[in-house]
Amino acid sequence: MRFQYAVLPLALLVAGFSARAADTSTLTVASVADLASLFEGEFTTLPDRPTAAVHTNPVLYNLAKRVQVPALGQDAVYAEQHQNAPDGPMLWQRLYGFVLDTDQGVIVMTPYDFANGQQLAGAYNDPTPLAKLEPAALKQQPDGCIVLWRHGESGFAGTLKPGSCKDAPDISKTAQTAPAITVSKTEYTEQPQGGESTPIVFRRIH
């Protein structure tokens, strides 16, 4: 989504990890649809049961829907992030395009902004207006992190494309990096920046 909070622009800490974390399974066109589908739904950072921990950060809600946007191909996701409640103040809107890169063996997820955001608010409920978006109306998110996805242990694991944004590692293409974000049927988890050690977990509500 736009992976935010300390993040989304994705401001994430990326570190080295073992080669075991990268899955060598073959990705297909169907894999692209599977990944996009995992982002569809309603997610929140609010724990599913009370905890003793004191939450100093606002609760976030990410609402997303797979949509048909001819300018981005067949696999796209529209997302909004709201604060405090699903109908609370909207922090951002994004469109994510998913494309299979067979040469690298990854799914490339690119974040886009658009000029008429207020007109598209709530498009996760009624995505019809998105089908009318012209290519000229879509701009790649400034400093938006492009995420490279591979199969993970229970879903997909994404790393930041080197050099795609200020938080992406400037490393050789052959270097192994830890996932910046993982997504499964129940949640997605973002790794934080700024020396913090606690991941940001968005659990699925619907």
C-alpha positions in Angstrom: 0.0 0.0 0.0 2.1 2.8 0.3 4.0 1.1 2.9 4.2 3.9 5.5 4.4 4.7 9.0 7.6 5.2 10.2 7.1 4.0 6.6 4.8 4.0 3.5 6.8 5.9 1.6 8.5 2.5 2.5 11.1 3.7 4.9 12.4 0.3 5.8 15.6 -1.2 7.2 17.1 -3.8 4.9 19.8 -6.2 6.2 21.6 -9.3 4.9 20.0 -12.7 5.3 20.6 -16.3 4.4 19.9 -17.6 0.8 17.3 -19.9 2.3 14.9 -16.9 2.6 14.7 -16.6 -1.2 12.5 -19.1 -2.9 13.6 -20.4 -6.3 10.1 -21.6 -7.3 9.1 -20.6 -10.8 6.8 -17.6 -10.8 3.9 -17.6 -13.4 1.3 -15.2 -14.6 -1.0 -16.9 -12.0 1.5 -16.0 -9.3 1.0 -12.3 -10.1 -2.8 -12.6 -9.6 -2.2 -14.5 -6.4 0.1 -11.8 -5.0 -2.3 -9.0 -5.9 -5.2 -10.9 -4.3 -3.3 -11.1 -1.0 -3.2 -7.3 -0.8 -7.0 -7.1 -1.4 -9.1 -6.5 1.8 -9.2 -4.6 5.0 -6.2 -4.5 7.3 -5.3 -2.8 10.6 -2.4 -2.4 13.0 -4.8 -2.8 15.9 -4.1 -6.1 17.7 -6.8 -8.6 17.6 -6.9 -8.9 21.4 -6.0 -6.5 24.2 -2.4 -6.3 25.2 -0.5 -4.7 28.1 1.6 -2.7 25.8 1.0 1.0 25.4 0.4 2.0 21.8 1.9 5.4 21.1 1.4 5.3 17.3 -2.0 5.9 15.8 -3.9 2.8 14.6 -3.8 2.5 10.9 -6.3 0.9 8.5 -5.4 -0.1 4.9 -8.3 -0.7 2.6 -7.5 -2.2 -0.8 -9.2 -3.7 -3.9 -8.0 -5.4 -7.0 -9.1 -3.2 -9.9 -9.1 -3.0 -13.7 -6.9 -0.1 -14.8 -6.1 -0.5 -18.5 -3.1 1.8 -18.1 -1.5 -0.6 -15.6 -2.4 -3.9 -17.2 -4.6 -6.7 -15.8 -3.1 -6.8 -12.2 -3.5 -3.6 -10.2 -4.5 -2.8 -6.6 -6.1 0.4 -5.4 -5.3 1.2 -1.7 -6.1 3.8 0.9 -4.7 4.2 4.3 -6.9 5.7 7.1 -6.0 6.7 10.7 -7.9 5.6 13.8 -10.8 3.9 11.9 -11.7 2.6 8.5 -13.6 5.8 7.9 -11.1 8.0 9.7 -8.9 10.6 8.1 -7.3 9.4 4.9 -3.5 9.6 4.9 -2.9 8.5 1.3 -4.1 6.8 -1.8 -2.1 4.6 -4.1 -2.3 2.3 -7.2 0.0 -0.6 -7.3 0.9 -2.2 -10.6 2.1 -5.9 -10.6 4.2 -7.2 -13.5 6.0 -10.5 -13.9 9.7 -10.1 -14.8 10.7 -13.5 -16.2 14.3 -12.5 -16.7 14.8 -11.8 -13.0 12.3 -14.4 -11.8 10.4 -11.8 -9.7 7.1 -9.9 -9.6 7.7 -6.2 -9.8 5.3 -4.0 -7.8 5.4 -0.3 -8.7 3.4 2.4 -6.7 1.6 5.2 -8.6 0.0 8.5 -7.6 -2.8 10.2 -9.5 -4.0 13.8 -9.8 -7.7 13.3 -9.1 -7.4 11.6 -5.7 -10.4 13.2 -4.1 -12.7 12.0 -6.9 -11.4 8.5 -6.4 -11.8 8.3 -2.7 -13.6 5.1 -1.7 -12.8 3.4 -5.0 -12.1 0.2 -3.1 -16.0 0.0 -2.8 -16.7 1.3 -6.3 -13.7 1.0 -8.6 -15.6 1.9 -11.8 -13.9 5.4 -12.1 -10.5 3.8 -12.1 -11.1 2.2 -15.4 -11.3 5.6 -16.9 -7.8 6.6 -15.8 -5.6 7.6 -18.7 -1.9 6.8 -18.7 -1.1 10.5 -18.5 -3.0 10.7 -15.2 -0.7 8.2 -13.5 2.7 9.1 -12.2 5.1 6.8 -10.4 5.1 7.8 -6.7 8.0 10.3 -6.1 10.7 8.3 -4.3 8.3 5.4 -4.1 10.0 2.1 -3.5 9.6 -0.6 -6.2 9.3 -4.0 -4.5 10.6 -7.2 -6.0 8.5 -10.2 -4.9 9.3 -13.9 -4.7 7.5 -16.8 -3.1 8.0 -17.0 0.7 7.3 -19.6 3.3 3.6 -18.8 3.7 3.0 -16.3 0.9 5.3 -13.8 -0.8 8.4 -11.9 0.4 9.4 -8.6 -1.1 12.7 -6.8 -1.2 13.3 -3.2 -2.3 14.7 -2.7 -5.8 18.2 -1.3 -5.3 18.3 2.4 -6.0 14.5 2.7 -6.6 14.1 5.0 -3.5 16.1 6.5 -0.7 15.4 3.5 1.5 16.4 0.9 -1.0 19.8 -0.7 -0.7 22.5 0.4 -3.2 23.9 -3.0 -3.7 24.8 -5.4 -6.6 22.0 -7.3 -8.1 23.5 -10.6 -6.9 23.5 -9.6 -3.2 21.0 -11.2 -0.9 18.8 -8.9 1.2 16.2 -9.5 3.9 12.6 -9.1 3.0 11.4 -5.6 3.5 7.8 -6.8 3.6 6.0 -10.2 3.7 2.4 -10.9 2.9 0.2 -13.9 3.6 -3.5 -14.8 3.7 -3.7 -13.4 7.3 -1.4 -10.4 7.4 1.4 -8.4 6.0 4.5 -7.2 7.9 6.8 -4.3 7.2 10.2 -3.9 8.6 10.8 -0.6 10.3 13.5 2.0 9.9 15.5 4.3 12.2 16.9 1.5 14.3 13.6 0.3 15.7 13.3 -3.4 16.0 9.5 -4.0 16.1 7.9 -4.8 12.7 4.7 -3.1 11.7 2.1 -5.8 11.4 -1.2 -5.2 9.4 -3.5 -8.1 10.2 -6.4 -8.9 7.9 -9.9 -8.1 9.1 -11.8 -8.9 5.9 
